[in-house]
Amino acid sequence: MNSENLKGKIKQCIVCSTHLELGPKPVVSFSRRSKIVIIGQAPGLAVHRSGVPWDDPSGVNLRKWLGVSSKEFYEPDLFAIVPMGFCYPGKGKSGDLPPRPECAPLWHNEIISTLSNVELTLLIGSYAQKYYLKSKLMGSLTHTVESYLDYLPKYFVLPHPSPRNNIWMSKNPWFKKEVIPKLQSLTKKILA
């Protein structure tokens, strides 16, 4: 199946609709020519409303980390945006609920098999890292991110860029000092 037909099929997905307080509204973006795949968590409420992936403060931070403009970020030939859960999962006691578990097994392999130019996959946050790295996780998100070089050249592991993680950032200054420059350098090289 080509990428355009697949996107249409995903947009019609209602597999987990009974579990979604606001109903299904899959948010995903990719092209067969995408060079970098971004696998994050799930759309938040702002993204659910706009239908634009990473259209929130987390997205602003992620674009800064990558060193790219909004125009570049939203160009599907450059970036595929394929979250663990495609729809807003709803509100929990301390933030959004986890991504629905149906999406990744149902769609990820099919999407990734249509992408012919992928040079790097970003695994953002613990849900993506657990799903893709499995036994290669380093125990905690912090240790996994500290070991980011071990996952290259295929994967680049990152914490979630949510402003809620500012405390984590302040406790781990090595992330901004070492990891972000490496991410920006790789991104620039791939997109050149």
C-alpha positions in Angstrom: 0.0 0.0 0.0 1.4 3.4 -0.8 1.8 6.1 1.9 -1.2 8.2 0.7 -3.6 5.3 0.8 -2.3 4.2 4.2 -2.7 7.7 5.6 -6.3 7.7 4.4 -6.9 4.3 6.0 -5.4 5.5 9.3 -7.6 8.6 9.3 -10.6 6.3 9.2 -9.4 4.1 12.1 -11.9 3.6 14.9 -10.3 0.5 16.6 -10.1 2.1 20.1 -12.9 4.7 19.7 -14.8 3.4 22.7 -11.8 4.1 25.0 -11.3 7.8 23.8 -13.2 10.4 25.7 -13.2 12.8 22.8 -13.5 10.2 20.1 -10.9 9.2 17.4 -9.0 11.8 15.5 -5.7 10.2 14.4 -2.8 12.6 14.1 0.1 11.2 12.0 2.2 12.6 9.2 4.6 10.8 6.8 5.7 10.5 3.2 7.5 7.6 1.5 10.5 10.0 1.2 10.6 10.9 5.0 14.2 11.0 6.3 13.7 11.2 10.0 10.9 9.3 11.9 9.7 10.9 15.1 8.0 8.4 17.4 6.6 10.2 20.4 3.8 9.5 22.9 0.3 10.6 21.8 -1.4 13.9 20.8 -2.3 16.1 23.7 -5.5 18.1 23.9 -4.1 21.1 21.9 -3.0 18.7 19.1 -6.3 16.9 19.2 -8.1 20.3 18.6 -5.8 21.6 15.9 -5.0 18.2 14.2 -1.4 19.4 13.8 1.2 17.1 15.4 3.5 18.7 18.1 1.4 21.9 17.9 2.1 22.7 21.5 4.9 23.8 23.8 6.5 20.3 23.6 6.7 20.7 19.9 8.3 24.1 20.2 11.0 22.5 22.5 11.4 19.6 20.1 12.0 21.9 17.1 14.6 23.8 19.2 16.3 20.5 20.1 16.4 19.5 16.4 17.5 22.9 15.3 14.8 23.1 12.6 12.2 25.6 11.6 8.4 24.8 11.7 8.4 24.7 7.9 11.1 22.0 7.9 9.5 20.1 10.8 6.1 19.9 9.0 7.6 18.8 5.7 6.6 15.1 5.5 9.5 14.4 3.0 11.8 15.4 5.8 10.0 14.2 9.0 7.6 11.4 9.6 5.6 11.9 12.7 4.3 8.6 14.0 3.3 8.6 17.7 2.8 5.5 19.8 -0.9 6.4 20.0 -2.4 8.4 17.2 -5.4 9.9 19.1 -5.7 11.9 22.3 -6.1 9.3 25.0 -7.8 11.6 27.5 -7.0 13.1 30.9 -5.7 11.1 33.8 -5.0 12.1 37.4 -1.6 13.6 36.8 -1.7 14.5 33.1 -2.7 12.8 29.9 -3.4 9.1 29.9 -0.9 6.8 28.3 -1.1 6.2 24.5 -3.6 3.6 23.5 -1.8 0.3 23.1 -3.6 -0.7 19.9 -1.9 1.9 17.5 1.7 0.9 17.4 1.2 -2.9 16.8 -1.6 -2.1 14.3 0.1 0.6 12.2 3.8 1.1 12.9 5.2 -1.7 10.8 2.9 -0.9 7.9 3.9 2.8 8.0 7.6 2.1 8.3 7.6 -0.4 5.5 6.3 2.4 3.1 9.3 4.7 4.1 12.2 4.3 1.7 14.6 7.1 2.8 14.7 6.8 6.6 18.2 7.6 8.1 17.2 8.1 11.7 14.4 7.3 14.1 13.8 9.4 17.2 12.4 7.5 20.2 10.9 10.2 22.4 10.0 9.2 25.9 9.6 5.9 27.7 6.7 4.5 25.8 8.5 4.6 22.4 11.7 3.4 24.0 10.1 0.4 25.7 8.3 -0.6 22.5 11.3 -0.4 20.2 14.3 -1.1 22.4 12.8 -3.8 24.6 15.7 -5.6 26.4 18.2 -3.0 25.3 16.7 -0.4 27.7 19.2 0.8 30.3 16.8 0.5 33.2 15.6 4.1 33.4 14.8 6.8 30.9 17.8 8.8 32.3 20.2 5.9 31.8 18.8 5.1 28.4 19.2 8.7 27.3 22.7 8.9 28.8 23.6 5.8 26.6 22.2 7.4 23.4 25.3 6.7 21.4 24.7 2.9 21.9 21.5 3.1 19.9 23.0 5.0 16.9 22.9 5.0 14.0 19.4 3.6 13.9 17.8 5.3 16.9 18.3 8.5 18.8 16.7 8.3 22.3 15.3 11.4 23.9 13.2 12.4 26.9 9.8 14.0 26.2 10.3 17.7 25.4 7.4 18.7 27.6 7.9 21.8 29.8 7.0 19.5 32.6 10.4 17.9 32.2 12.3 21.1 33.0 13.2 19.7 36.4 14.7 16.6 34.7 16.6 19.0 32.4 18.0 21.0 35.3 19.1 17.7 37.1 20.8 16.5 33.9 22.8 19.4 32.4 24.8 16.9 30.3 21.7 16.5 28.1 21.7 20.1 26.8 25.5 20.2 26.7 26.2 16.9 24.9 23.1 15.3 23.5 21.3 18.3 21.9 24.4 19.4 19.9 24.8 15.8 18.6 21.1 15.7 17.7 21.3 19.0 15.9 24.5 17.9 14.0 23.0 14.7 12.9 19.7 16.3 11.9 21.5 19.0 9.9 23.6 16.3 8.1 20.6 14.2 7.2 18.5 17.1 6.0 21.3 18.7 3.9 
